């Protein structure tokens, strides 16, 4: 990502970057596809809410999907505005609205991250295999990815599967061991830690059921299918300037998803840089058009996420300072 950022900054600093071409690509946007972007985007929120409902089942029989959906919208707006610390807003809001312990929802958030990481690794692994089988020429900035990427993906997937397996079979023994290990603490602190451990274990109990595990995986596929739909709509809005096939879309999604790990408050982060590098290095898109796509995608996403989140938050009586306070309280 650092190499990609250096490439973009270097070209932007020199006259070789055609600002007119970048502006022209924005002017020629197909706004019908941009508007259609909102459909899979909304579907992504809904799929995430349904998946979280599965995580809540061991704690509550009846869950309000509406509460989960509004918390998801507000939570993603908090992440966009405040960066990664905003991640804690969503599980905290869900815990308050559904009257369940906060640690249990932090456990649910951890499970969500694990399943999302698994999906990213599977998509990225597919991208690596597809590139290898098609013999696409890869520039020096991405060649190292193909050399070590395959093994890294295989090892990471194995670690995640082992982690999920440990949640299924060793959560209760681990709880008993950790509770016994902290028995030396004063009674007041011991009871508090015992409660935290017990509620956290409750939050990961959903993966101990085969049916729930399958449901979570299906919803995870749906979550990433809607993300792919968002990418597809934005690519189509460039009306042929970004000629990616369905396979190319998955390759693009697989590589750029890793850039989402870097999130700067109000800006976004590495995903925009990775988008530019992948489009120029793998698909030979002009830097100006690739940069335009990355900036427009960020802007549209920022407007949709923040607008929806702020509207829902205001409806529920929350403001900017309240959201930041929620994040700190959750931590």
ABEGO torsion letter per residue (X at the ends): XAAAAAAAAAAAABAABBAAAAAAAAAABBAAAAAAAAAAAAAAAAAAAAAAAAAAAAABABBBAAAAAAAAAAAAAAAAAAEAAAAAAAAAAAAAAAGBBAAAAAAAAAAAAAAAAAAAAAAAAAAAAAAAAAGBBBBAAAAAAAAAAAAAAAAAAAAAAAAAAAAAAAAAAAAAAAAAAAAABBAAAAAAAAAAAAAAAAAAAAAABAAAAAAAAAAAAAAAAAAAAAAAAAAAAAGGABBBBAAAAAAAAAAAAAAAABBBBGAEEAAAAAAAAAAAAAAGBBAAAAAAAAAAAAAAAAAAAAAAAAAAAAAAGBBAAAAAAAAAAAX
